[in-house]
Amino acid sequence: MKKALITGITGQDGAYLAKLLLNKGYKVFGGHRSISTPNYWRLNHLGIFNKIKLVPYDLLDSGSISEILKITDPDEVYNTAAQSFVGTSFEQPLYTYDVTGSGVGRLLEQIKRFNKKIKFYQASSSEMFGKEKSSTKNENTPFYPISPYAIAKVQAYWITRLYRESYGMFAVNGILFNHESPLRGIDYVTRTISNGVAKISLGIEKELKLGDLSVKRDWGFAPEYMEGIFSMMKQKNPDDYILATGETHSIREFVNEACKVADVSIRKIKSKKINFRPNDIQIIKGNNNKAKKILKWKPKTKFKNLVKIMVDEDIKRWGKFLRKESQPWDLHNIN
């Protein structure tokens, strides 16, 4: 039985990836931060909490990383851990650089020392392209990061390349464009919208305040992207791949579709300058030709269906909440 260590297992990608690997017959270990309020709702939602072994660790501490490698002795390591909020990265830039960027260097160095044959996946991000002006990004497009988060992700990307090219390690970068699901955190705009219109539809709230509605993104369905990641790790030679739909839709389009699903008036959604990011990418789209050709991967869930999946699930959750039914959910974010 192969063993996999997933850092950041309590996040959206970590949880879906854990479910995929369990279905593939892996023994799955989950690296997580030791915090006073554990955040296991995604693992419980997927019904896999009792099927994985959770191990505490700290990306800021090389000794802690060394210890988790000894405990788990993995065949594969999937690093989905990060300070992953763009907005927060402007408020906590140094912490973001240290965790999201330098943390990958600590992780790879300890893997090199422990067992160079371990396969390594790094969760890279489309945010790395930033203000680069080409209409569609591919694996050769230069990076132009415009947030502390994106800068840290670029650092992690090049560290991963360095360990692959300098030490012969199987280390890959998955440059994932926006990938959403009902497990997305409430701080992400897609979940903010699906959650907000769900509350309006049930009479819990009267309106939803958002930022810039003109921003366009390449949005896909997260579980499908985990399949692409798994395929990257099964290739004979390590390489870097973009996973994307090749389509863009604006936040306004997402809002319109969400309102249709929830039967909510669009007039109840407000755009407020105070919610705009200090520096934002207006449009970004990915070219997935390399992934299609080599990984045999392509997205299946279309934009409108993605919105419907998310809105329907949040309406279902709030319905259970109103009926006082228990459920795995990010209730700590309810205000």
VOZANU-163656 format. One record per residue: y, z, x of N, C-alpha, C, CB in turn; residue in one letter. Coordinates in steps of 0.2 Angstrom, whole numbers, plus 5000, padded with zeros to 4 digits. Glycine has a CB too. Layout:
REM VOZANU-163656
YZXYZXYZXYZXA
...
//
This chain:
REM VOZANU-163656
499450005004500050005000500650005004500050064995M
501149955003501749955007502250005005502049885006K
502650035009503150085008503850055009503050145012K
504250075004504950055004505450115003505149994999A
505950115007506450165007507050125004506650195014L
507350154999507950124996508450174996507850104988I
509050165000509550205000510050184994509950205007T
510350244991510750224986510350214979511250164987G
509750244979509350224974509550244967508650264975I
510050294966510350314960510850264957510650384960T
511050214961511450164958511150114954511850134964G
511550064951511250014947510749974951511849964945Q
510949944957510449904961509849944964510849874967D
509950004966509450044969508950054963509750104971G
509150064957508650084952508250024950509050114946A
508649964949508249904947507749884952508749854945Y
508049894959507549874964506949914965507949874971L
507049984963506450024963505950004958506750094962A
506249984952505749964947505349904949506149954940K
505749854952505449794954504849804959505949744957L
505049854964504549864970503949904967504849904975L
504049944962503449984959503049934956503750044954L
503349884952502949834949502549794954503349794944N
502749794960502449754965501949794969502949724970K
501849854967501349894970501549934976500749854972G
502249944977502449984983502450054981503149954984Y
502450094986502650164986503350164987502150214991K
503750194983504450194984504750264985504850164977V
505150264990505550324992506350314991505450345000F
506650364988507350354987507750394991507450364979G
508250364995508650404999509250424994508950375005G
509450484994510050504990510450554993509850524983H
511050564991511550614994511350684990512250594993R
511450734994511350804991511950824987511050854996S
512050814981512650834977512450884972512950774974I
513050924970512950974965512650954958513551024964S
512950894956512750864950512350804951513350844946T
511650804951511250744952511350694947510550764952P
511350624949511450574945510850524944512050534948N
510350554940509750514940509650474933509150564940Y
510150474929510150444923509850374923510750444919W
510050334928509750264928508950264929510050224934R
508750304934508050304935507650334929507850354941L
507950374925507650404919507650344913507950464916N
508250314913508250254908507750204909508950224909H
507550194916507050144917506350164917507150114924L
506350234916505650264915505250274922505250224911G
505650274928505350274934505450334938505550214938I
505850384935506050444939505450484942506450494935F
504950484939504350524941503850484945503950554935N
504050414946503650374950503850364957503550304947K
504450394959504750384966504750454969505450344965I
504850454976504950514979505650514982504450514985K
506050564980506750564982506750604988507150594976L
507150584993507250614999508050625001506850585005V
508350675002509050685003509150655010509250755002P
509750635011509950605018510750595018509650535020Y
511050585023511750575024511950515029512150635026D
512250465026512350405031512950425036512650345026L
513250475035513750505040513350535046514250545037L
512750555046512350595050511750555053512150665047D
511750535059511250505062510550545062511350485070S
510650605063510050655063509750655056510250725065G
510150655051509850645044509450585043510450655039S
509750525046509450465045508750465049509950405047I
508750485055508150495059507650525055508350525065S
507850585052507350625048507050595042507650695046E
507450555038507150525032506750465034507750495028I
506850435040506350385043505650415045506650345049L
505750475048505050505049504650525043505250565054K
505050545038504750575032504450515028505250615028I
504750455028504550405024504150355027505150375020T
504250345034503850295038503850225034503150315040D
504350195032504350135028504250075031505050125025P
503950025028503849955030504549915029503249925026D
504849935024505549905022506049955020505349855016E
506649935022507249985020507749935017507550015027V
507949955011508449925007509049965007508149905000Y
509649945010510249985010510649965004510549985017N
510649994999511149984993511650044993510749974987T
511650084998512150144998512850125000511850205002A
513350144997514050134999514550174995514150054999A
515150174998515650194994515850134991516350234998Q
515650114984515650054982516250034977515050044978S
516750074976517250054972517850034976517450114968F
518049974974518649934977519249984977518749864975V
519450004970520050044969520050104973520050054962G
519450144973519350204977519450194984518650234976T
519250134987519350124994520050124996519050054996S
520550104992521250114994521450184994521650074989F
521150224990521350304990520950334996521150334984E
520350314998519950345003519750295008519350385000Q
520150265012519950205016519550225022520550175019P
519750285025519350305031518650325029519650365034L
518550365024517850375021517450315020517950425015Y
517850265017517450205015517250165021517950155011T
517650165026517450135033516850165036518050135038Y
516850235035516350275039515650265035516550345039D
515650265029515050265025514850195024515150295018V
515250145021515050085019514950035026515550055015T
515350045031515350005037514950045042516049995039G
515150095045514850125051514150155049515250175054S
514150175043513450205041512850155042513450225033G
513050085041512550035042512350035049512749965039V
512850045054512650045061512250105063513350045065G
512350165060511950225061511250205058512250285058R
511150175053510550165050510150115054510550135042L
510450065056510050015060509850035067510449955060L
510350075070510150105076509550155076510750145079E
509550195071508950235070508350195068509050285064Q
508350145064507750105063507550075070507950045058I
507950045074507850015080507450065085508449995084K
507650125085507350185089506650205086507850245089R
506650205079506050235076505450175076506150255069F
505650115073505150065073505549995071504650075067N
505549955076505949895076505549845071505949865083K
504949855069504649805065504849825057503849815066K
505149875056505349885049505849835047505749955048I
505749805041506149755038506749785035505849705033K
507349755036507949785033508449745029508449815039F
508649765023509049725019509749765018508749715012Y
510249725019510949755018511249725012511349735025Q
511549765008511849745002512549725004511849794996A
512749655005513349635006513749615000513349575011S
514349595000514749584994515149524994515149644993S
515249494989515749434988516449454989515649404981S
516549514989517249544990517449524998517349614989E
516949515002517149505009517549435010516449495013M
517449385005517849325006518549335004517549275001F
518749385000519449394998519849334997519749435004G
520349325001520849275000520749205003521549295003K
520149205005519949135008519949085002519149135011E
520249025004520548984999520048934996521148945001K
519448924998519048874996518848894989518448865000S
518748844984518548854977517848894976518648794973S
517348874981516748894980516448924987516248844977T
516148984987515949014994515248994995516149084994K
515148975001514448975003514249015010514248905005N
513649015013513549065018513949045024512849055020E
514248995025514648975031515448985029514548905033N
515649005024516349015022516549075026516449025014T
517149075029517449135033517649185028517949105037P
517649245031517849305027518649315028517449365029F
518949345023519649365023519749425018520149305020Y
519449485020519449535016520149565015519049595019P
520249595008520949615007520849685004521249565002I
520349725005520349795003519949835008519949804996S
520049895009519649935013518849925012519850015013P
518649925006517949915004517749845007517849914996Y
518049795006517849735009517849725016518349675006A
518349765019518349765027517749805029518949805029I
517549855026516949895028516349855027516849965024A
516249815021515649775020515649715025515749745013K
516249695028516149645033515949675039516849615034V
516149735041515849765047515149775046516249835047Q
514849795040514149805039513749735040514049835033A
514049685038513749615038513649605045514249565034Y
514149605049514149585056513649635060514849585060W
513649695059513149745062512449725061513349815059I
512349705054511649675053511449615056511649665045T
511949565057511849505061511749525068512449465060R
512049575071512049595078511349615079512549645080L
511049665075510349695076509849635075510249755071Y
509949595071509449535070509449495076509649495064R
510049475079510149425084510049455091510749385084E
510249515092510149545098509549585100510749595099S
509249615094508649655095507949625092508749725093Y
508049565089507449525086507249565080506949525091G
507649605076507449635070507449595064507849705069M
507049605059507049575053507649605049506349575049F
508249585049508749615046509149555042509249645051A
509249565035509549515031510149535027509049485026V
510649495026511149515022511149475015511849495025N
511149505010511149475003511849485001510649514998G
512249425001512949424998512949414991513349365002I
512949464987512849464980513549454977512449524977L
513649404973514249404968514149454963514349334966F
514649464958514649514953514049504949515249504949N
513649564949513049564945513049624940512349564949H
512949614934513149674929512449684925513649654925E
512549744921511949764917512149824913511349774921S
511749844909511949914905511949974910511449924900P
511649964916511650014921512250014925511050014925L
512749974924513349974928513750034927513749904926R
514050054932514450114932515050104927514650144938G
515250164924515850154919516550134923515950224916I
516550144930517150124933517250054934517150164940D
516650014933516749934934516949904927516049904936Y
517349854928517749824922517249804917518249774924V
516749774918516249754913515949804909515649714916T
515849864912515549914908516149954905515149964913R
516749954908517249984904517449944898517949974909T
517349884898517449844892516849854887517449764894I
516249844889515649854884515649924881515049844888S
515849974885515850044883516450054878515950094889N
517050024880517650034876517549994869518250004880G
517349934869517249904862516749934858517149824863V
516249964861515750004858516050064854515150024862A
516450094858516750154855517250134849517150194860K
517650084850518050054845517650034839518450004847I
517150004840516749984834516450034830516149934836S
516350094833516050154829516550204827515550184834L
517250184828517750224826517950284831517650254819G
517650284837517750344841518450334845517150344847I
518650274846519250264850519650204846519150244857E
520250204846520650154843520850094847521350184840K
520850104854521050044858520750054865521850034858E
520750004869520550004876521049974880519849964876L
521250004886521749984890521449964897522250044892K
521649894898521349864904521949844909520949804902L
521749814915522249784919522349714918521949804927G
522249674924522449604924521849564921522549574931D
521949534915521449494911521349424914521549494904L
521749404918521649334921521249324926522349304923S
521049384929520549384935519849344933520449454938V
519649304937518949274936518449294941519049194936K
517849304938517249324943516649274941517149394942R
516249274946515549244945515049304943515349214952D
514949304937514549364934513849344932514849394928W
513349384935512649374933512249434931512249344940G
511649434930511249494927510849524933510749464922F
511049584934510849624940510049624941511049694939A
509649634936508949634938508649564941508549644931P
508949514939508749444942508949444949509049394938E
509549474951509749474958509249514962510449504958Y
508949564959508449604963507849564965508249664959M
507649514961507149474962507349424968506949424956E
507949404969508149364974508149404981508849344973G
508349474981508349514986507549524989508549584985I
507149534984506449534986506149474990505949554980F
506349414987506149354990506449344997506449294986S
507049374998507349375005506949405010508049405005M
506649465008506249505012505549475013506249575010M
505349425010504749395010504749335014504449385003K
505249315017505349255021505049265027506049225021Q
504849205031504549215037505049235042504249145040K
505649205042506249215046506849255042506449155050N
507149305045507649335042508349295042507849405045P
508649295037509249255036509749285031509149175034D
510349255030510849285025510849235019511549295028D
510949265013510949225007511449245002510249225004Y
511749194999512149214993511749204987512749164993I
511849254982511549254976512149254971511149314974L
512249204967512749194962512549144957513449164966A
512949144951512849094946513149024947513049124939T
513649024951514048964952514548944946513548904952G
514648994942515148994936515649044937514748994929E
516249034934516749094934516949094926517349074938T
517049164925517349174918517849234919516849204913H
518449234916518949284916518749344913519649254914S
519149394915519049464911519249454904519449514914I
519749414902519949394896519349364892520549344895R
518949324895518349294892517849344890518049234896E
517749394895517249444894517449484888517249484900F
518149504888518449544882518249504875519149554883V
518449444875518349404869517649404867518549334870N
517149394871516449394869516249464867516049364875E
516449514871516249584869516549604862516549634874A
517149574860517449594854517049554848518149574854C
516849494850516449464845515749494843516249394847K
515449524849514749554848514849614844514449574855V
515449654846515549724842515949714836515849764847A
516149654834516549644828517149684828516149664822D
517549684834518149724835518749674836518049764842V
519349684834519849644834520149644841520449674830S
520249584844520549574851521149614852520549504853I
521549624846522249654847522149724849522549654840R
521549754849521449824851521349834858520849854847K
521349774862521249774869521949764872520749724871I
522149814876522849804879522849794887523249864878K
523249754890523249744897523849784899523349664899S
523749824904524349874906524449864914524149944905K
525049854916525149844923524949904927525949834924K
524949964925524750024928524050014931524850084924I
523649974927522849974929522749914933522549964922N
523249874936523149824940522949854947523749774941F
522549814951522349844958522949824962521749804960R
523049864968523549844973523549774976523549894978P
522949754977522849684980522149664977522849694988N
522149604973521549584970521449514971521649604962D
520849494971520649424971520649394964519949414974I
521049334964521149304957520449274954521749264957Q
520149234959519549194957519049194963519749124955I
518449204961517949194966517249164963517849264970I
516949124966516349084964515949074970516549024960K
515249084969514749074974514349014973514349134974G
514148984979513648924979512948954981513948874985N
512548944976511848974977511348924979511649004971N
511548864982511048814984510548834989511448754987N
510748874994510348894999509748944996510648935005K
509948984991509449024988509048984984509849084984A
509248944980508848894976508348864980509248844972K
508548834986508148794990507548834994508548754995K
507748884997507348925001506948984998507748955007I
507349014994507049074990506749054983507549124989L
506848994981506648974975506949014969505848974974K
507549034970507849084965508449054962508149144969W
508549064955509149044952509249094946509048974949K
509849104944509949144938509749114932510749164938P
509549164927509249134921509749164915508549164920K
510049214915510449244910511149214910510449324910T
511349184904511949154904512549204902511949104898K
513149194903513649234903513749274896514349194904F
513649234890513749264884513149304882513749204878K
512549294885512049334883512049404888511349304885N
512349394894512449454898512949504894512749434905L
513549474891513949514888513649554882514549474885V
513249514878512949544872512449594874512549484869K
512049584880511549634882511949704883511249614888I
512549694887512849764889513249794882513449744894M
513549754878513849784872513349814868514249734869V
512849774866512349804862512049874864511749754861D
511949874871511649934873512149994873511449924881E
512749984874513250034873513350054866513950014876D
513350014861513350024854512750074853513349964850I
512150054855511550094854511650164857510950054857K
511950174863512050234866512550284862512250224873R
513050254860513550294856513250314849514250254855W
512850264846512550284840512150344841512150224837G
511750344846511250404848511750464849510850384854K
512250454852512750514854512950544847513250494858F
513150504843513450524837512950564832513750464833L
512250534833511750564829511450624833511150514828R
511750644839511550704843510850694846511650764839K
510650634847509950614850510050614858509650554847E
509550644861509550644868509350584871509050704871S
509650564877509550504880509750504888509950444877Q
509450474892509750464899510350424899509150434904P
510950444901511550414900512050444905511750414893W
512550414907513150444911513550474907513450384915D
513350534903513750574899514350604902513350624895L
514250624909514750654913515350624913514450674919H
515350554911515950514912516350514905515850444914N
516050544900516350544893516950584893515850564888I
517450554890518150594890518350594883518650574895N
//
